[in-house]
Amino acid sequence: SLFDETNRSAAIAKIVDRYNDIVAAAETDPSLRIEFER
């Protein structure tokens, strides 16, 4: 299921990684990054 914990955590991790990549490339303030424990 798309809603089980394993798939949900993996999807969130991918979104956070992508967001952080965009922040690293486009922003000067590193505090905008999201820390996500896996």
PDB file of N, CA, C, O and CB in Angstrom:
ATOM      1  N   SER A   1       0.836  -1.199   0.000  1.00  0.00           N
ATOM      2  CA  SER A   1       0.000   0.000   0.000  1.00  0.00           C
ATOM      3  C   SER A   1       0.873   1.252   0.000  1.00  0.00           C
ATOM      4  O   SER A   1       1.969   1.257   0.560  1.00  0.00           O
ATOM      5  CB  SER A   1      -0.947   0.004   1.219  1.00  0.00           C
ATOM      6  N   LEU A   2       0.388   2.281  -0.615  1.00  0.00           N
ATOM      7  CA  LEU A   2       1.124   3.546  -0.629  1.00  0.00           C
ATOM      8  C   LEU A   2       1.167   4.205   0.743  1.00  0.00           C
ATOM      9  O   LEU A   2       1.968   5.109   0.980  1.00  0.00           O
ATOM     10  CB  LEU A   2       0.502   4.496  -1.627  1.00  0.00           C
ATOM     11  N   PHE A   3       0.308   3.751   1.637  1.00  0.00           N
ATOM     12  CA  PHE A   3       0.188   4.420   2.921  1.00  0.00           C
ATOM     13  C   PHE A   3       0.888   3.690   4.054  1.00  0.00           C
ATOM     14  O   PHE A   3       0.838   4.142   5.197  1.00  0.00           O
ATOM     15  CB  PHE A   3      -1.246   4.591   3.259  1.00  0.00           C
ATOM     16  N   ASP A   4       1.550   2.552   3.758  1.00  0.00           N
ATOM     17  CA  ASP A   4       2.240   1.891   4.859  1.00  0.00           C
ATOM     18  C   ASP A   4       3.486   2.692   5.231  1.00  0.00           C
ATOM     19  O   ASP A   4       3.986   3.491   4.439  1.00  0.00           O
ATOM     20  CB  ASP A   4       2.615   0.433   4.481  1.00  0.00           C
ATOM     21  N   GLU A   5       3.970   2.468   6.430  1.00  0.00           N
ATOM     22  CA  GLU A   5       5.029   3.315   6.989  1.00  0.00           C
ATOM     23  C   GLU A   5       6.316   3.289   6.173  1.00  0.00           C
ATOM     24  O   GLU A   5       6.961   4.327   6.022  1.00  0.00           O
ATOM     25  CB  GLU A   5       5.330   2.888   8.400  1.00  0.00           C
ATOM     26  N   THR A   6       6.701   2.151   5.651  1.00  0.00           N
ATOM     27  CA  THR A   6       7.939   2.042   4.881  1.00  0.00           C
ATOM     28  C   THR A   6       7.878   2.910   3.629  1.00  0.00           C
ATOM     29  O   THR A   6       8.797   3.687   3.367  1.00  0.00           O
ATOM     30  CB  THR A   6       8.206   0.581   4.498  1.00  0.00           C
ATOM     31  N   ASN A   7       6.812   2.784   2.862  1.00  0.00           N
ATOM     32  CA  ASN A   7       6.678   3.584   1.638  1.00  0.00           C
ATOM     33  C   ASN A   7       6.539   5.069   1.941  1.00  0.00           C
ATOM     34  O   ASN A   7       7.081   5.910   1.224  1.00  0.00           O
ATOM     35  CB  ASN A   7       5.478   3.112   0.829  1.00  0.00           C
ATOM     36  N   ARG A   8       5.818   5.382   2.993  1.00  0.00           N
ATOM     37  CA  ARG A   8       5.619   6.783   3.365  1.00  0.00           C
ATOM     38  C   ARG A   8       6.954   7.420   3.749  1.00  0.00           C
ATOM     39  O   ARG A   8       7.257   8.529   3.309  1.00  0.00           O
ATOM     40  CB  ARG A   8       4.609   6.900   4.533  1.00  0.00           C
ATOM     41  N   SER A   9       7.749   6.732   4.559  1.00  0.00           N
ATOM     42  CA  SER A   9       9.045   7.271   4.972  1.00  0.00           C
ATOM     43  C   SER A   9       9.978   7.451   3.783  1.00  0.00           C
ATOM     44  O   SER A   9      10.695   8.448   3.700  1.00  0.00           O
ATOM     45  CB  SER A   9       9.694   6.358   6.007  1.00  0.00           C
ATOM     46  N   ALA A  10       9.973   6.496   2.867  1.00  0.00           N
ATOM     47  CA  ALA A  10      10.824   6.594   1.678  1.00  0.00           C
ATOM     48  C   ALA A  10      10.395   7.773   0.813  1.00  0.00           C
ATOM     49  O   ALA A  10      11.242   8.500   0.294  1.00  0.00           O
ATOM     50  CB  ALA A  10      10.773   5.286   0.862  1.00  0.00           C
ATOM     51  N   ALA A  11       9.101   7.967   0.654  1.00  0.00           N
ATOM     52  CA  ALA A  11       8.601   9.074  -0.162  1.00  0.00           C
ATOM     53  C   ALA A  11       8.952  10.417   0.474  1.00  0.00           C
ATOM     54  O   ALA A  11       9.371  11.345  -0.218  1.00  0.00           O
ATOM     55  CB  ALA A  11       7.077   8.958  -0.352  1.00  0.00           C
ATOM     56  N   ILE A  12       8.784  10.518   1.777  1.00  0.00           N
ATOM     57  CA  ILE A  12       9.124  11.762   2.469  1.00  0.00           C
ATOM     58  C   ILE A  12      10.620  12.033   2.353  1.00  0.00           C
ATOM     59  O   ILE A  12      11.027  13.173   2.128  1.00  0.00           O
ATOM     60  CB  ILE A  12       8.703  11.696   3.956  1.00  0.00           C
ATOM     61  N   ALA A  13      11.435  11.002   2.503  1.00  0.00           N
ATOM     62  CA  ALA A  13      12.888  11.170   2.394  1.00  0.00           C
ATOM     63  C   ALA A  13      13.276  11.688   1.015  1.00  0.00           C
ATOM     64  O   ALA A  13      14.147  12.551   0.904  1.00  0.00           O
ATOM     65  CB  ALA A  13      13.605   9.843   2.676  1.00  0.00           C
ATOM     66  N   LYS A  14      12.645  11.176  -0.033  1.00  0.00           N
ATOM     67  CA  LYS A  14      12.947  11.637  -1.391  1.00  0.00           C
ATOM     68  C   LYS A  14      12.553  13.099  -1.572  1.00  0.00           C
ATOM     69  O   LYS A  14      13.288  13.873  -2.186  1.00  0.00           O
ATOM     70  CB  LYS A  14      12.223  10.766  -2.426  1.00  0.00           C
ATOM     71  N   ILE A  15      11.401  13.474  -1.041  1.00  0.00           N
ATOM     72  CA  ILE A  15      10.941  14.861  -1.150  1.00  0.00           C
ATOM     73  C   ILE A  15      11.884  15.795  -0.393  1.00  0.00           C
ATOM     74  O   ILE A  15      12.259  16.851  -0.902  1.00  0.00           O
ATOM     75  CB  ILE A  15       9.497  15.001  -0.610  1.00  0.00           C
ATOM     76  N   VAL A  16      12.264  15.405   0.817  1.00  0.00           N
ATOM     77  CA  VAL A  16      13.165  16.232   1.625  1.00  0.00           C
ATOM     78  C   VAL A  16      14.526  16.359   0.943  1.00  0.00           C
ATOM     79  O   VAL A  16      15.102  17.447   0.911  1.00  0.00           O
ATOM     80  CB  VAL A  16      13.329  15.635   3.042  1.00  0.00           C
ATOM     81  N   ASP A  17      15.043  15.261   0.400  1.00  0.00           N
ATOM     82  CA  ASP A  17      16.327  15.313  -0.309  1.00  0.00           C
ATOM     83  C   ASP A  17      16.254  16.272  -1.492  1.00  0.00           C
ATOM     84  O   ASP A  17      17.164  17.073  -1.702  1.00  0.00           O
ATOM     85  CB  ASP A  17      16.735  13.908  -0.791  1.00  0.00           C
ATOM     86  N   ARG A  18      15.192  16.193  -2.250  1.00  0.00           N
ATOM     87  CA  ARG A  18      15.032  17.072  -3.421  1.00  0.00           C
ATOM     88  C   ARG A  18      14.919  18.533  -2.987  1.00  0.00           C
ATOM     89  O   ARG A  18      15.538  19.414  -3.583  1.00  0.00           O
ATOM     90  CB  ARG A  18      13.784  16.663  -4.241  1.00  0.00           C
ATOM     91  N   TYR A  19      14.133  18.778  -1.957  1.00  0.00           N
ATOM     92  CA  TYR A  19      13.987  20.131  -1.423  1.00  0.00           C
ATOM     93  C   TYR A  19      15.346  20.679  -0.991  1.00  0.00           C
ATOM     94  O   TYR A  19      15.697  21.811  -1.323  1.00  0.00           O
ATOM     95  CB  TYR A  19      12.999  20.143  -0.234  1.00  0.00           C
ATOM     96  N   ASN A  20      16.109  19.874  -0.251  1.00  0.00           N
ATOM     97  CA  ASN A  20      17.414  20.318   0.225  1.00  0.00           C
ATOM     98  C   ASN A  20      18.380  20.573  -0.929  1.00  0.00           C
ATOM     99  O   ASN A  20      19.204  21.485  -0.853  1.00  0.00           O
ATOM    100  CB  ASN A  20      18.001  19.288   1.174  1.00  0.00           C
ATOM    101  N   ASP A  21      18.290  19.782  -1.990  1.00  0.00           N
ATOM    102  CA  ASP A  21      19.110  20.027  -3.179  1.00  0.00           C
ATOM    103  C   ASP A  21      18.778  21.392  -3.791  1.00  0.00           C
ATOM    104  O   ASP A  21      19.674  22.138  -4.184  1.00  0.00           O
ATOM    105  CB  ASP A  21      18.898  18.906  -4.224  1.00  0.00           C
ATOM    106  N   ILE A  22      17.494  21.705  -3.865  1.00  0.00           N
ATOM    107  CA  ILE A  22      17.062  22.993  -4.417  1.00  0.00           C
ATOM    108  C   ILE A  22      17.542  24.133  -3.526  1.00  0.00           C
ATOM    109  O   ILE A  22      18.041  25.142  -4.024  1.00  0.00           O
ATOM    110  CB  ILE A  22      15.522  23.039  -4.567  1.00  0.00           C
ATOM    111  N   VAL A  23      17.396  23.979  -2.213  1.00  0.00           N
ATOM    112  CA  VAL A  23      17.854  25.008  -1.280  1.00  0.00           C
ATOM    113  C   VAL A  23      19.361  25.221  -1.432  1.00  0.00           C
ATOM    114  O   VAL A  23      19.826  26.360  -1.461  1.00  0.00           O
ATOM    115  CB  VAL A  23      17.507  24.618   0.180  1.00  0.00           C
ATOM    116  N   ALA A  24      20.120  24.137  -1.530  1.00  0.00           N
ATOM    117  CA  ALA A  24      21.576  24.248  -1.666  1.00  0.00           C
ATOM    118  C   ALA A  24      21.960  24.985  -2.944  1.00  0.00           C
ATOM    119  O   ALA A  24      22.937  25.732  -2.964  1.00  0.00           O
ATOM    120  CB  ALA A  24      22.221  22.860  -1.652  1.00  0.00           C
ATOM    121  N   ALA A  25      21.198  24.776  -4.001  1.00  0.00           N
ATOM    122  CA  ALA A  25      21.521  25.385  -5.290  1.00  0.00           C
ATOM    123  C   ALA A  25      21.049  26.835  -5.402  1.00  0.00           C
ATOM    124  O   ALA A  25      21.673  27.635  -6.098  1.00  0.00           O
ATOM    125  CB  ALA A  25      20.911  24.571  -6.402  1.00  0.00           C
ATOM    126  N   ALA A  26      19.961  27.174  -4.728  1.00  0.00           N
ATOM    127  CA  ALA A  26      19.319  28.459  -4.994  1.00  0.00           C
ATOM    128  C   ALA A  26      19.331  29.450  -3.834  1.00  0.00           C
ATOM    129  O   ALA A  26      19.095  30.640  -4.044  1.00  0.00           O
ATOM    130  CB  ALA A  26      17.926  28.221  -5.393  1.00  0.00           C
ATOM    131  N   GLU A  27      19.596  28.993  -2.637  1.00  0.00           N
ATOM    132  CA  GLU A  27      19.501  29.869  -1.472  1.00  0.00           C
ATOM    133  C   GLU A  27      20.867  30.087  -0.831  1.00  0.00           C
ATOM    134  O   GLU A  27      21.757  29.245  -0.949  1.00  0.00           O
ATOM    135  CB  GLU A  27      18.530  29.287  -0.448  1.00  0.00           C
ATOM    136  N   THR A  28      21.024  31.211  -0.159  1.00  0.00           N
ATOM    137  CA  THR A  28      22.269  31.481   0.557  1.00  0.00           C
ATOM    138  C   THR A  28      22.149  31.163   2.042  1.00  0.00           C
ATOM    139  O   THR A  28      23.155  31.138   2.750  1.00  0.00           O
ATOM    140  CB  THR A  28      22.674  32.933   0.373  1.00  0.00           C
ATOM    141  N   ASP A  29      20.945  30.922   2.515  1.00  0.00           N
ATOM    142  CA  ASP A  29      20.706  30.649   3.931  1.00  0.00           C
ATOM    143  C   ASP A  29      20.525  29.149   4.156  1.00  0.00           C
ATOM    144  O   ASP A  29      19.466  28.606   3.845  1.00  0.00           O
ATOM    145  CB  ASP A  29      19.466  31.422   4.434  1.00  0.00           C
ATOM    146  N   PRO A  30      21.543  28.471   4.693  1.00  0.00           N
ATOM    147  CA  PRO A  30      21.439  27.023   4.885  1.00  0.00           C
ATOM    148  C   PRO A  30      20.432  26.611   5.964  1.00  0.00           C
ATOM    149  O   PRO A  30      20.101  25.431   6.077  1.00  0.00           O
ATOM    150  CB  PRO A  30      22.790  26.471   5.235  1.00  0.00           C
ATOM    151  N   SER A  31      19.944  27.569   6.754  1.00  0.00           N
ATOM    152  CA  SER A  31      18.962  27.220   7.782  1.00  0.00           C
ATOM    153  C   SER A  31      17.611  26.845   7.174  1.00  0.00           C
ATOM    154  O   SER A  31      16.729  26.360   7.883  1.00  0.00           O
ATOM    155  CB  SER A  31      18.787  28.382   8.755  1.00  0.00           C
ATOM    156  N   LEU A  32      17.441  27.064   5.870  1.00  0.00           N
ATOM    157  CA  LEU A  32      16.198  26.673   5.196  1.00  0.00           C
ATOM    158  C   LEU A  32      16.131  25.174   4.928  1.00  0.00           C
ATOM    159  O   LEU A  32      15.074  24.644   4.584  1.00  0.00           O
ATOM    160  CB  LEU A  32      16.057  27.430   3.887  1.00  0.00           C
ATOM    161  N   ARG A  33      17.271  24.490   5.088  1.00  0.00           N
ATOM    162  CA  ARG A  33      17.296  23.046   4.863  1.00  0.00           C
ATOM    163  C   ARG A  33      16.451  22.328   5.909  1.00  0.00           C
ATOM    164  O   ARG A  33      16.254  22.838   7.012  1.00  0.00           O
ATOM    165  CB  ARG A  33      18.741  22.518   4.891  1.00  0.00           C
ATOM    166  N   ILE A  34      15.959  21.157   5.563  1.00  0.00           N
ATOM    167  CA  ILE A  34      15.177  20.317   6.465  1.00  0.00           C
ATOM    168  C   ILE A  34      16.044  19.140   6.890  1.00  0.00           C
ATOM    169  O   ILE A  34      16.638  18.462   6.051  1.00  0.00           O
ATOM    170  CB  ILE A  34      13.855  19.826   5.787  1.00  0.00           C
ATOM    171  N   GLU A  35      16.116  18.900   8.200  1.00  0.00           N
ATOM    172  CA  GLU A  35      16.792  17.713   8.707  1.00  0.00           C
ATOM    173  C   GLU A  35      15.732  16.645   8.926  1.00  0.00           C
ATOM    174  O   GLU A  35      14.727  16.877   9.598  1.00  0.00           O
ATOM    175  CB  GLU A  35      17.585  18.015  10.030  1.00  0.00           C
ATOM    176  N   PHE A  36      15.969  15.474   8.352  1.00  0.00           N
ATOM    177  CA  PHE A  36      14.990  14.387   8.420  1.00  0.00           C
ATOM    178  C   PHE A  36      15.712  13.113   8.826  1.00  0.00           C
ATOM    179  O   PHE A  36      16.564  12.615   8.091  1.00  0.00           O
ATOM    180  CB  PHE A  36      14.251  14.198   7.055  1.00  0.00           C
ATOM    181  N   GLU A  37      15.372  12.584   9.997  1.00  0.00           N
ATOM    182  CA  GLU A  37      15.986  11.342  10.465  1.00  0.00           C
ATOM    183  C   GLU A  37      15.329  10.164   9.791  1.00  0.00           C
ATOM    184  O   GLU A  37      14.104  10.083   9.698  1.00  0.00           O
ATOM    185  CB  GLU A  37      15.881  11.211  11.994  1.00  0.00           C
ATOM    186  N   ARG A  38      16.159   9.248   9.320  1.00  0.00           N
ATOM    187  CA  ARG A  38      15.643   8.059   8.640  1.00  0.00           C
ATOM    188  C   ARG A  38      15.771   6.864   9.514  1.00  0.00           C
ATOM    189  O   ARG A  38      15.390   5.764   9.115  1.00  0.00           O
ATOM    190  CB  ARG A  38      16.360   7.818   7.332  1.00  0.00           C
TER     191      ARG A  38
END
